[in-house]
Amino acid sequence: MMFKRLKIWLVLLLVGAGITAGGAGYMKYQEHKEREAMLEIVKSEEARERYQTLFKNLDKDAFAENGIIQSYEIDEESVAHNPMGGVLVKLYINGKENLYVVYNLNKDINTGKFMSGSSTISPDLSTLLKESSDE
């Protein structure tokens, strides 16, 4: 009798562990799919147009020979869902980690197009841009 109860408890324990492991695996898969979707968004041509518009607003000579901003790179590790809506991404300027912009990319629910939510400029980049505009 005791052996039978132990066997039943063991089976229930194994079933519970299997369900928990399966649920955790599924959640990890969903997380991976969401991350891939966010990466696709921040690398899209439409998003690149938004970044370039931002950079031209920050530096009128951006991407020109005499501009402060010559190039940018997407930090794929920084891509994250913004709890207030949109996708956050860090963009490194000129390949330097101390020069960056953290950009919130939102999608307009009416038009389906991307729009700028907000951006934060690193202190070093802000100083460079200020010095450039003072000249």
C-alpha positions in Angstrom: 0.0 0.0 0.0 2.8 2.4 1.0 4.7 1.5 -2.2 1.7 2.3 -4.4 1.2 5.8 -2.8 4.9 6.5 -3.3 4.6 5.5 -6.9 1.6 7.8 -7.5 3.4 10.7 -5.8 6.4 10.1 -7.9 4.4 10.0 -11.1 2.6 13.2 -10.2 5.9 14.9 -9.4 7.4 13.9 -12.7 4.3 15.1 -14.6 4.4 18.4 -12.7 8.1 18.8 -13.5 7.5 18.0 -17.2 4.7 20.6 -17.4 6.9 23.2 -15.7 9.9 22.5 -18.0 7.6 22.6 -21.1 6.1 25.9 -20.0 9.5 27.4 -19.4 10.8 26.3 -22.7 7.8 27.8 -24.5 8.2 31.1 -22.7 11.9 31.2 -23.7 10.9 30.5 -27.3 8.4 33.3 -27.3 11.0 35.6 -25.8 13.4 34.7 -28.6 10.7 35.3 -31.3 9.9 38.8 -29.8 13.6 39.7 -29.7 14.1 38.7 -33.3 11.0 40.8 -34.3 12.5 43.8 -32.4 15.8 43.4 -34.2 14.1 43.3 -37.5 12.3 46.5 -36.7 15.4 48.5 -35.6 17.3 47.3 -38.7 14.6 48.1 -41.1 15.0 50.8 -43.8 12.2 52.8 -42.3 13.9 52.9 -38.9 17.2 53.9 -40.6 15.4 56.8 -42.2 14.2 57.9 -38.7 17.8 57.6 -37.3 19.2 59.7 -40.1 16.5 62.4 -39.6 17.4 62.5 -36.0 21.2 62.8 -36.8 20.5 65.6 -39.3 18.5 67.5 -36.6 21.4 67.1 -34.2 24.2 67.9 -36.6 23.2 69.8 -39.8 26.4 68.4 -41.5 25.8 64.8 -40.4 27.3 62.3 -42.8 29.1 65.1 -44.7 32.9 65.6 -44.6 32.8 68.3 -42.0 30.1 66.8 -39.8 30.5 65.5 -36.3 28.3 62.5 -37.0 30.0 60.4 -39.8 28.5 57.0 -39.2 26.4 55.0 -36.7 26.1 51.4 -35.6 23.2 49.6 -33.9 24.0 47.9 -30.6 22.0 44.7 -31.0 22.5 43.8 -27.3 20.7 47.0 -26.2 17.5 46.4 -28.2 14.7 46.1 -25.7 10.9 46.6 -25.4 10.1 50.0 -23.8 7.4 49.5 -21.1 5.8 52.8 -22.2 5.6 51.6 -25.8 8.0 51.1 -28.6 11.5 49.6 -29.0 14.6 51.1 -27.4 17.9 50.9 -29.2 21.4 52.3 -28.6 23.2 53.8 -31.6 26.9 54.2 -31.4 28.3 57.2 -33.3 31.5 56.9 -35.3 32.2 53.5 -33.8 32.9 55.0 -30.3 31.1 53.6 -27.3 31.2 57.0 -25.4 29.3 58.7 -28.3 25.8 57.3 -28.5 22.1 58.0 -28.8 19.5 55.9 -27.1 16.5 56.0 -29.4 12.9 55.0 -28.8 11.2 53.9 -32.0 7.4 53.8 -31.9 4.9 52.6 -34.5 1.9 54.9 -35.2 -1.2 52.7 -34.7 -3.2 54.8 -37.3 -0.7 54.8 -40.1 1.5 51.8 -39.2 4.6 53.9 -39.8 7.5 54.3 -37.4 7.9 57.6 -35.6 10.4 59.0 -33.1 9.4 58.5 -29.4 12.3 60.1 -27.6 16.1 60.0 -27.6 18.8 60.5 -25.1 22.3 61.7 -26.1 25.4 60.7 -24.3 27.2 63.5 -22.5 30.3 63.3 -24.7 28.3 63.5 -27.9 26.3 66.4 -26.5 29.5 68.3 -25.7 30.9 67.6 -29.2 27.7 68.9 -30.8 27.6 71.9 -28.6 31.2 72.8 -29.4 30.5 72.4 -33.1 27.5 74.7 -33.0 29.4 77.4 -31.0 32.1 77.7 -33.8 
